[in-house]
C-alpha cells in the first residue's frame, strides 16, 4: 500500500525531476516508510534509480537524476510485506529491463510465486511486487486475471519502451490520469499530486458537480470534479509505447484505455442451505488471504453485520489465544439513535477481541474539515465519513497498520433498504403477484412503509425517466432538472445516473451490479482509501474478493432479499458464527454521525456560518433557490437531508483547491 506517480514529458523539460519529487512529497502520508524514483533518458536508453532523503540506506540509487529524462516513476512506501529495503520501489526485475511502481496488495502472491518458480523465475525478496514483475514477464497483460488483490501500478518495460498501467477489478486502489498541456501524461494515486505541476489550473467539471449536488453521486464515471482529470475505472488498463503516448498527446486524442475485467455473475443452482455453506467458505478464504502481512492487522467494527462478520471470521481463523487477540476499532455516537455500541460490544465480547472506540464530535469535524477536504481531493456527500476518519486515526495511534473492513457487502448482497424498490419492481415485472403482496405486507409491518410509498417505489422502477418525474416529486425523490443549480453556467446536461442501469425482470441483480461498478461502491472506496491512507493505514476489504462478488451476484434474488430480510445468504452462512442479535438485525447504520442533531441543535450557528461561506464561494454555479432550500433545512422548516452538507463540502473544496470560476 503506497503512493505512486508516473510523469511522461516528451520534450524532456528541465522541471520534470523537481515536479515528480513534489508530486511524491504531497502524498507522503501514503508511504511514510520510504521513497524512490526512476528516470528514463531516451537518447542513451538508460534507466537510473535515484535516491532521496527518505530512501532506505540499503537501497541502491544515484543522488541526482540524469539530464534529458522524459519519463519519471515515483514511489512512497508503506511497508506491509517484507519490511526490509528489499521491498524498495521503483523495483526492477532480475534483468533490469522492467520497472514497477505499485500501490496495493496481491493477496495470492505466495501461490503465484510458487507457480512462477516452476516456470523458471527466481525470486530474491518476500514481496508481492517482485511477483507482479515476474508475472508480467511470463504472461504479459494476461497476468492481471491471475491476481487476487487490490492494486494500481505502472510498469515501464525498457525493451520496447512500453508503459503498462492497470487498476484492480473494483477500483479499490486509485489511479488518475491527466494529459498535460505540454502533451505529456501524468498518472497518480491522488489528484492533489497534479496540483504541483507547472501547467496546472483547477477548473470545475460542471457535469460532475451537477450529478453530485443533485443526485448525490460521484466517482460513477471516469470523470472527476476537475475538468481534464480522469480516472481509470475498476478493471481498466493502459498499454502503449512512449512514442504512441507522445503522438496521442500531440494530437489531443483520448488515452487508449481498455477493459481487462467485466463483472460476470456466476450462476448458482444449489439450495439455499448450500448457498450459505459456499458463501461461508468463500468469505473464510477471502479473510485468510487478507491476513497475510508482516505488521499488525486489526478490524473496523461498526456493530453491523458486515464488519461483525469479518471480526467473527477472523476469530474463527486465528482462534482465541491471547497471542492472536485481535484489535477492533469502532465509532460510537452520543446521540442514541445513531449509537451502535451495544452491538459492537456484543461482537467484541463474543470473539474476545480487544476493543477500541472513539466518539466523533461536531466541533472536531469543523476543525478538521480543511484537512479532511484536502485528503479527499473532491467533495463528499455527508459528514459520516468523518467517523471513519476518526476510526483510522485511532487505529494508527494503537500501532495497527492494516485494517479489515466490510465495504462491498451491501452492494453484492442487496443490503441497503433502498433495494426494496428494485425488489418490488422486479416482482411486479415478472408477474409474481403473491410474492409481491407478501413483500409489501412485510415492509408495511416491519418498516412502516405505507401503501402509497410502496406504489411509488414500484412506479419509480417501472416508468421511464420523464414519466417518473412527477412520481419522484411526490415521494420526495430527486428530479433531473433542479431549480437550485445554474445549469447554463455549469455547462451540465440534466440526466439520471441510474438510467439504462436496470433490467426490469432482474431489477435487483442489475441494480446491485450498477452499484458495484458505478453508483455506490466506487464513491465509498474513494472515501475509504483517502481516510485510511491519510493515517498511513492499509484498508483491506474481504467482501470484494472477486470470487465472492461473482458468486453473490449470480445467486437467485430470493437468496439475497426476501420477506423483508436483506443479506439472507450471509445470515444463513454465518448462523453459528455471528451473535444472534447481530445476525437478526433489520436496521442499518454503519459509521454514521448525528448530522441532523449537530447541524440543527448542537452547533447550528457554526454550521449556518459555514453554509453561508460556501454559498458565497460557489455562487457562480448556484441560484438563490439553493440558499433558500438549505436555510429552511437548517432551521427545521423542511425535512432534513444531506443537501446542506453537500453545499458546505462543495464550497470547502472550491476554496481548498482554488477552483477557478472564470475558467469554466
C-alpha positions in Angstrom: 0.0 0.0 0.0 1.7 3.1 -1.2 1.6 6.3 -3.2 2.7 6.3 -6.9 3.2 8.7 -9.7 4.4 8.5 -13.3 5.3 11.6 -15.3 6.0 11.5 -19.1 7.0 14.6 -20.9 8.3 14.0 -24.5 10.2 17.3 -24.6 12.3 16.4 -21.6 11.7 19.7 -19.7 14.2 20.6 -17.0 11.4 20.9 -14.5 10.5 17.2 -14.7 12.7 15.9 -11.8 11.6 18.7 -9.5 7.9 18.1 -10.4 8.0 14.3 -9.7 9.7 15.0 -6.4 7.0 17.5 -5.4 4.3 15.0 -6.5 5.6 12.4 -4.1 6.1 14.9 -1.3 2.4 15.8 -1.5 1.4 12.1 -0.7 4.0 11.3 2.0 1.1 10.2 4.2 0.5 7.3 1.8 4.1 6.0 2.3 6.0 7.1 5.4 8.4 4.2 5.2 10.4 5.1 2.1 10.7 7.0 -1.2 12.3 6.3 -4.5 12.5 7.5 -8.1 13.3 6.1 -11.5 14.3 8.3 -14.6 14.5 7.2 -18.2 16.7 9.1 -20.6 15.7 8.1 -24.2 18.9 9.1 -26.1 21.1 6.6 -24.1 18.2 4.3 -23.3 19.3 4.2 -19.6 17.1 3.8 -16.6 18.5 5.5 -13.5 17.2 4.9 -10.0 17.5 8.0 -7.8 17.6 8.4 -4.1 16.0 10.9 -1.8 16.4 11.7 1.9 13.7 9.2 2.6 15.3 6.4 0.7 16.4 3.4 2.9 20.1 3.3 3.4 20.4 -0.2 1.9 18.6 0.7 -1.3 20.5 1.5 -4.5 20.2 4.8 -6.3 22.0 7.8 -7.7 22.0 11.2 -5.9 20.8 13.1 -8.9 18.6 12.3 -12.0 20.2 12.3 -15.5 19.8 15.2 -17.8 17.3 14.8 -20.7 14.9 12.4 -18.9 11.4 12.2 -20.4 10.0 9.6 -18.0 9.9 9.5 -14.2 8.4 7.0 -11.8 7.9 7.9 -8.2 7.0 5.8 -5.2 6.2 6.3 -1.5 6.2 3.1 0.5 4.0 1.9 3.4 5.8 -1.3 4.3 3.4 -4.3 4.8 5.1 -7.4 3.4 8.9 -7.9 3.6 9.7 -4.8 5.7 13.4 -4.7 4.6 14.9 -2.5 2.0 14.5 -5.4 -0.5 10.9 -4.1 -0.9 12.1 -0.6 -2.0 10.5 0.8 -5.2 10.5 1.5 -8.0 11.7 -2.1 -8.3 13.3 -3.8 -11.3 13.2 -7.4 -12.5 16.3 -9.5 -12.4 17.4 -8.3 -15.8 16.9 -4.6 -15.0 14.6 -4.4 -18.0 11.2 -3.9 -16.4 10.5 -1.4 -13.6 7.4 -1.0 -11.5 5.8 1.5 -9.1 3.0 -0.3 -7.3 0.3 0.6 -4.8 -1.7 -2.2 -3.2 -1.5 -5.9 -2.4 -1.6 -9.2 -4.4 -3.1 -11.5 -1.7 -2.4 -14.7 -3.6 1.3 -13.8 -4.3 2.6 -16.8 -2.4 0.7 -19.2 -4.7 1.7 -17.3 -7.8 5.3 -17.2 -6.8 5.4 -21.0 -6.5 3.8 -21.3 -9.9 6.3 -18.9 -11.5 9.2 -20.6 -9.8 8.3 -23.8 -11.5 8.4 -21.9 -14.8 12.0 -20.8 -14.1 11.7 -17.5 -12.4 14.0 -16.7 -9.4 12.9 -14.5 -6.5 15.1 -12.5 -4.2 12.6 -10.8 -1.9 9.5 -11.7 0.0 7.4 -9.1 -1.7 4.3 -9.3 -4.0 5.9 -6.5 -6.1 8.5 -8.9 -7.4 5.8 -11.4 -8.2 4.0 -8.9 -10.4 7.1 -8.2 -12.4 7.7 -11.9 -13.0 4.0 -12.4 -13.9 4.3 -9.6 -16.4 7.4 -11.1 -18.0 5.7 -14.5 -18.1 2.1 -13.7 -19.2 2.0 -10.1 -20.3 -1.3 -8.3 -19.8 -2.9 -11.7 -19.0 -1.2 -11.6 -15.7 -4.0 -9.4 -14.4 -6.6 -12.1 -14.4 -4.4 -14.2 -12.1 -4.2 -11.6 -9.4 -6.5 -11.7 -6.4 -5.9 -8.3 -4.8 -6.3 -4.6 -4.9 -3.8 -2.7 -7.0 -2.8 0.2 -9.1 0.6 0.0 -10.8 2.7 1.2 -13.7 5.3 -0.9 -15.3 7.9 0.5 -17.7 9.3 -2.1 -20.0 12.6 -0.8 -21.3 12.8 -3.5 -24.0 10.3 -1.7 -26.2 9.9 1.5 -24.2 6.3 0.5 -23.2 4.2 1.7 -20.3 1.7 -0.8 -18.8 -0.7 0.6 -16.2 -3.7 -1.2 -14.6 -6.3 -0.8 -11.8 -7.8 -3.7 -9.9 -11.2 -5.2 -10.7 -13.4 -3.0 -8.5 -11.1 0.1 -8.2 -10.1 -0.4 -4.6 -6.8 1.4 -5.3 -7.0 4.7 -7.1 -5.2 5.7 -10.4 -5.8 9.1 -12.0 -4.5 10.4 -15.3 -4.1 13.8 -16.8 -2.9 14.7 -20.3 -0.8 17.8 -19.7 -1.0 21.0 -21.8 2.5 20.2 -23.0 1.3 16.9 -24.5 2.7 14.8 -21.6 0.9 12.3 -19.3 0.7 12.1 -15.5 -0.5 9.0 -13.7 -1.0 9.5 -9.9 -2.6 8.0 -6.8 -4.3 11.2 -5.7 -5.4 14.3 -7.7 -3.5 16.7 -5.3 -0.3 15.3 -6.9 -1.3 17.1 -10.1 -1.6 20.5 -8.5 2.2 20.9 -8.2 2.6 20.6 -12.0 3.8 23.9 -13.5 1.0 23.8 -16.0 -1.8 23.1 -13.6 -5.0 25.1 -13.4 -8.0 23.9 -11.3 -11.2 24.1 -13.4 -14.6 22.7 -12.5 -16.2 19.8 -14.3 -19.8 21.2 -14.3 -21.5 17.9 -15.2 -19.9 16.0 -12.3 -20.8 18.9 -9.9 -24.4 18.7 -11.1 -24.6 15.0 -10.5 -23.1 15.3 -7.1 -25.1 18.3 -5.9 -28.4 16.9 -7.4 -28.1 13.2 -7.4 -25.7 12.7 -4.5 -23.2 10.6 -6.6 -19.6 10.9 -7.6 -16.9 8.5 -8.8 -19.6 6.9 -11.0 -17.8 7.7 -14.3 -14.1 8.2 -15.4 -14.5 11.9 -14.9 -13.7 13.8 -11.8 -14.7 17.3 -10.4 -11.5 18.6 -12.0 -12.0 19.3 -15.7 -9.4 17.3 -17.7 -8.6 14.9 -14.9 -9.9 11.4 -15.3 -9.5 8.0 -13.5 -9.0 4.5 -14.6 -12.2 2.7 -13.9 -12.0 -0.6 -12.0 -10.8 -3.3 -14.4 -9.1 -0.9 -16.9 -5.6 -0.9 -18.3 -3.3 1.1 -20.5 -0.6 -0.4 -22.7 1.3 1.8 -25.1 4.8 2.8 -26.1 6.2 6.1 -25.2 6.2 7.1 -28.9 2.5 6.2 -29.1 1.7 8.2 -25.9 3.7 11.2 -27.3 1.8 11.1 -30.6 -1.6 10.9 -28.8 -0.7 13.8 -26.6 0.4 15.9 -29.5 -2.9 15.1 -31.3 -5.0 15.6 -28.2 -6.6 12.1 -28.7 -8.1 10.2 -25.8 -5.9 7.9 -23.8 -6.2 4.3 -25.2 -7.7 2.6 -22.1 -9.0 -1.0 -22.4 -11.1 -3.2 -20.1 -9.4 -6.3 -18.8 -12.2 -7.3 -16.4 -16.0 -7.4 -16.7 -18.1 -8.2 -13.7 -19.8 -11.6 -14.6 -22.2 -13.3 -12.3 -21.5 -17.0 -11.6 -24.9 -18.8 -11.7 -25.7 -20.9 -8.7 -28.1 -23.9 -9.0 -28.0 -25.3 -5.5 -30.3 -25.0 -2.5 -30.4 -22.0 -0.1 -28.5 -24.1 2.5 -25.8 -25.0 0.0 -25.5 -21.3 -1.0 -25.0 -20.4 2.6 -22.3 -23.0 3.0 -20.5 -21.8 -0.1 -20.7 -18.2 1.0 -19.1 -19.1 4.3 -16.3 -21.0 2.5 -15.5 -18.1 0.2 -15.6 -15.5 3.0 -13.3 -17.5 5.2 -10.8 -17.9 2.4 -11.0 -14.3 1.5 -10.2 -13.2 5.1 -7.5 -15.8 5.3 -5.7 -14.3 2.3 -6.1 -10.8 3.7 -4.4 -11.7 6.9 -1.1 -12.0 5.1 1.1 -9.2 6.5 4.3 -8.6 8.4 2.6 -5.9 10.5 -0.3 -5.9 12.9 -3.8 -6.4 11.4 -6.9 -5.0 13.1 -10.6 -4.7 12.1 -13.2 -2.0 11.8 -16.3 -2.8 13.8 -19.4 -0.8 13.4 -21.7 -3.4 15.0 -23.5 -4.1 11.7 -23.5 -7.5 10.1 -20.7 -6.8 7.6 -17.9 -5.7 9.9 -19.1 -8.2 12.6 -18.9 -11.0 10.0 -15.3 -10.1 9.4 -14.4 -9.9 13.1 -16.1 -13.3 13.7 -14.4 -14.9 10.7 -11.0 -13.6 11.8 -11.7 -15.2 15.3 -12.6 -18.5 13.5 -9.3 -18.5 11.7 -7.0 -17.3 14.5 -8.6 -19.0 17.5 -8.9 -17.4 20.9 -5.4 -17.4 22.2 -4.0 -14.2 23.8 -1.3 -14.0 21.1 -4.0 -13.9 18.4 -6.4 -11.5 20.2 -7.5 -9.1 17.5 -7.9 -5.3 17.9 -11.2 -3.8 16.8 -11.9 -0.1 16.2 -15.4 1.5 16.4 -17.0 4.9 16.2 -19.8 5.5 18.7 -22.3 8.3 18.9 -23.6 10.3 21.9 -26.9 10.5 20.2 -28.8 7.3 21.0 -30.4 6.7 17.5 -27.0 6.7 15.9 -25.2 4.7 18.5 -24.3 1.0 17.9 -22.0 0.4 20.8 -24.2 -2.3 22.3 -23.8 -4.4 19.1 -20.1 -3.7 18.7 -19.5 -4.6 22.4 -21.5 -7.8 21.9 -19.3 -8.8 18.9 -16.1 -7.9 20.8 -17.2 -9.9 23.8 -18.3 -12.8 21.6 -14.8 -13.0 19.9 -12.6 -12.0 22.8 -11.3 -9.0 20.8 -9.5 -6.0 22.3 -12.0 -3.2 21.5 -11.1 0.5 20.9 -13.6 3.2 20.3 -13.9 6.9 19.5 -16.9 9.3 19.8 -16.6 11.9 16.9 -17.7 15.4 17.9 -19.0 18.2 15.6 -16.5 20.8 16.8 -13.7 18.4 15.9 -15.3 17.9 12.5 -15.3 21.6 11.8 -11.7 21.9 13.0 -10.6 19.0 10.8 -12.7 19.9 7.7 -10.0 21.7 5.7 -7.6 18.8 6.3 -10.3 16.2 5.5 -11.2 18.0 2.3 -7.6 18.2 1.2 -7.1 14.5 1.8 -10.3 13.5 0.0 -9.4 15.6 -3.2 -13.1 16.0 -4.0 -16.4 17.0 -2.3 -18.1 14.3 -0.2 -21.8 13.7 0.5 -22.2 13.7 4.2 -20.3 14.0 7.5 -20.5 10.3 8.1 -17.0 9.8 6.6 -15.6 11.7 9.5 -16.5 8.8 11.8 -14.4 6.6 9.5 -11.6 9.1 9.5 -11.6 9.0 13.3 -11.5 5.2 13.4 -8.5 5.0 11.2 -6.7 7.7 13.2 -7.4 5.7 16.4 -6.1 2.5 14.8 -2.8 4.2 13.8 -2.4 5.6 17.3 -2.7 2.0 18.6 0.1 0.8 16.3 -2.1 -1.0 13.7 -1.1 -0.7 10.1 -3.6 -3.0 8.3 -7.3 -2.9 8.9 -10.0 -5.2 7.5 -13.3 -3.6 6.7 -16.8 -4.6 5.4 -17.0 -2.4 2.3 -18.8 -4.0 -0.7 -21.1 -6.4 1.1 -24.2 -4.2 0.8 -23.8 -3.8 -3.0 -23.1 -7.5 -3.6 -25.9 -8.8 -1.2 -28.6 -6.2 -1.6 -28.0 -4.9 1.9 -29.4 -1.3 1.6 -33.1 -0.6 2.3 -33.0 1.3 -1.0 -33.0 -2.1 -2.7 -36.6 -2.7 -1.6 -37.7 -0.7 -4.6 -35.9 -2.8 -7.2 -37.1 -5.9 -5.4 -40.8 -4.8 -5.6 -40.4 -3.6 -9.2 -38.8 -6.8 -10.3 -41.6 -8.9 -8.8 -44.1 -6.7 -10.5 -42.4 -7.0 -13.9 -42.2 -10.8 -13.6 -45.9 -11.1 -12.5 -45.1 -12.7 -9.2 -48.2 -11.3 -7.5 -48.5 -13.4 -4.4 -44.8 -12.8 -3.5 -45.2 -9.1 -4.3 -48.2 -8.9 -1.9 -46.2 -10.8 0.8 -43.3 -8.4 0.5 -45.5 -5.4 0.7 -47.2 -6.7 3.8 -43.8 -7.3 5.5 -42.4 -3.9 4.5 -45.6 -2.3 5.9 -45.4 -4.2 9.2 -41.6 -4.3 9.8 -40.6 -0.9 8.4 -43.7 1.2 8.4 -43.8 1.6 4.6 -47.2 3.0 3.6 -49.1 1.6 0.6 -48.7 4.9 -1.3 -44.9 4.9 -0.7 -44.7 1.3 -1.9 -46.7 2.0 -5.0 -44.4 5.0 -5.7 -41.3 2.7 -5.3 -42.7 0.3 -7.9 -43.7 3.1 -10.3 -40.2 4.6 -9.9 -38.7 1.4 -11.1 -41.1 0.8 -14.0 -41.6 4.2 -15.5 -39.3 6.0 -18.0 -37.4 8.9 -16.5 -39.7 11.7 -17.9 -42.8 9.9 -16.7 -41.3 9.1 -13.3 -40.5 12.7 -12.5 -44.0 13.5 -11.1 -43.9 10.3 -9.0 -40.4 11.1 -7.8 -41.5 14.6 -6.7 -44.5 13.1 -4.8 -42.4 10.5 -2.9 -39.7 13.0 -2.1 -37.1 11.8 -4.6 -34.6 13.8 -6.6 -35.7 15.2 -10.0 -33.5 15.6 -13.1 -33.7 19.4 -13.6 -33.4 21.2 -10.2 -34.1 24.8 -9.7 -31.1 25.4 -7.4 -28.3 25.0 -10.0 -27.3 27.4 -12.7 -27.2 24.7 -15.4 -26.0 27.1 -18.1 -23.0 28.2 -16.1 -22.2 24.7 -15.1 -22.5 23.6 -18.8 -24.3 20.5 -17.5 -27.0 18.3 -19.1 -29.9 17.1 -17.0 -29.7 13.3 -16.8 -30.5 10.4 -14.4 -27.4 8.5 -13.5 -29.4 5.3 -13.0 -30.9 5.5 -16.5 -30.3 2.3 -18.5 -28.8 0.5 -15.5 -31.9 -1.6 -14.6 -33.3 -4.6 -16.4 -36.8 -4.9 -15.0 -37.1 -8.7 -15.0 -33.9 -9.0 -12.9 -34.0 -5.5 -11.4 -32.3 -6.4 -8.1 -29.3 -8.0 -9.7 -28.9 -5.2 -12.3 -29.1 -2.5 -9.6 -26.5 -4.4 -7.5 -24.2 -4.7 -10.5 -24.6 -0.9 -11.3 -23.9 -0.1 -7.6 -20.8 -2.3 -7.6 -19.3 -0.8 -10.7 -20.6 2.8 -10.7 -23.3 4.3 -8.5 -22.3 3.5 -4.9 -19.2 1.4 -4.3 -16.6 3.5 -6.2 -17.6 6.5 -4.2 -17.3 4.6 -0.9 -13.9 3.1 -2.0 -12.6 6.7 -2.7 -13.6 7.8 0.8 -12.1 4.7 2.4 -8.8 4.9 0.6 -8.3 8.6 1.4 -9.4 8.2 5.1 -7.2 5.2 5.7 -4.1 6.4 3.8 -4.3 9.8 5.4 -3.2 8.0 8.6 -0.8 5.5 7.0 -3.3 2.6 7.2 -3.9 -0.1 4.6 -7.6 -1.0 4.4 -8.4 -4.5 3.1 -11.9 -5.5 2.0 -12.7 -9.2 2.2 -16.2 -8.8 0.7 -14.6 -7.6 -2.5 -12.7 -10.8 -3.3 -13.8 -11.2 -6.9 -14.7 -14.8 -6.3 -17.2 -13.8 -3.6 -18.7 -10.9 -5.5 -19.3 -13.0 -8.7 -20.8 -15.8 -6.5 -23.2 -13.3 -4.7 -24.2 -11.6 -7.9 -25.1 -15.0 -9.5 -27.4 -16.1 -6.7 -31.1 -16.2 -7.1 -32.7 -13.0 -5.9 -34.6 -14.7 -3.1 -31.3 -15.9 -1.6 -30.3 -12.3 -1.0 -33.6 -10.5 -0.3 -37.0 -11.9 0.6 -39.7 -11.4 3.2 -38.2 -8.1 4.2 -34.8 -9.6 5.0 -31.6 -8.4 3.4 -28.4 -10.4 3.0 -30.2 -13.7 3.6 -27.3 -15.8 2.4 -24.9 -14.1 4.8 -27.3 -14.6 7.7 -27.6 -18.3 6.7 -23.9 -19.0 6.1 -22.7 -17.4 9.4 -25.6 -18.8 11.5 -23.2 -20.3 14.1 -20.5 -17.5 13.9 -22.4 -14.3 14.4 -24.2 -13.4 17.7 -27.9 -13.8 17.1 -28.9 -10.2 17.9 -26.4 -9.0 15.2 -27.4 -11.7 12.7 -31.1 -10.9 13.0 -30.7 -7.1 12.8 -33.0 -5.3 10.4 -31.8 -1.8 10.9 -28.6 -0.4 9.3 -26.3 2.5 10.2 -22.6 1.8 9.7 -20.1 4.5 10.9 -22.8 7.2 10.9 -22.7 10.6 12.6 -25.6 12.5 14.1 -25.5 15.1 11.4 -29.0 16.4 11.9 -28.5 16.9 15.6 -25.1 18.5 15.1 -26.5 21.0 12.4 -29.8 21.9 13.9 -29.1 21.8 17.6 -25.5 21.4 18.9 -23.6 23.8 16.5 -26.3 25.4 14.4 -24.7 28.9 14.3 -21.4 27.4 13.3 -22.9 25.3 10.5 -25.0 28.2 9.4 -21.9 30.4 9.1 -20.1 27.6 7.2 -23.1 27.3 4.8 -23.2 31.0 4.1 -19.5 31.0 3.3 -19.9 28.0 0.9 -22.9 29.6 -0.8 -20.8 32.7 -1.5 -17.8 30.7 -2.7 -20.0 28.5 -5.0 -22.3 31.4 -6.1 -21.4 31.3 -9.8 -22.8 27.8 -10.1 -25.9 28.2 -7.8 -29.2 30.0 -8.0 -30.8 31.8 -5.0 -33.0 28.7 -4.5 -30.0 26.8 -3.2 -29.6 29.1 -0.2 -33.3 29.3 0.4 -33.7 25.5 0.5 -30.6 24.9 2.6 -31.5 27.6 5.2 -35.0 26.0 5.6 -33.5 22.6 6.2 -31.1 24.0 8.8 -33.9 25.9 10.5 -36.0 22.8 10.7 -38.6 24.2 8.3 -38.1 21.4 5.8 -37.3 17.7 6.2 -33.6 17.1 7.0 -31.4 15.9 4.1 -27.7 15.9 3.3 -28.2 18.7 0.8 -26.8 21.2 3.3 -23.6 19.2 3.8 -23.2 18.8 0.0 -23.2 22.6 -0.4 -20.8 23.0 2.5 -18.4 20.4 1.2 -18.6 21.8 -2.4 -17.7 25.3 -1.2 -14.9 24.0 1.0 -13.5 22.0 -1.9 -13.5 25.1 -4.2 -11.6 27.1 -1.6 -9.1 24.3 -0.7 -8.1 23.6 -4.4 -8.5 27.2 -5.7 -11.0 26.2 -8.3 -11.3 29.0 -10.9 -14.9 30.0 -11.8 -13.7 32.3 -14.5 -12.0 29.4 -16.4 -15.2 27.5 -16.8 
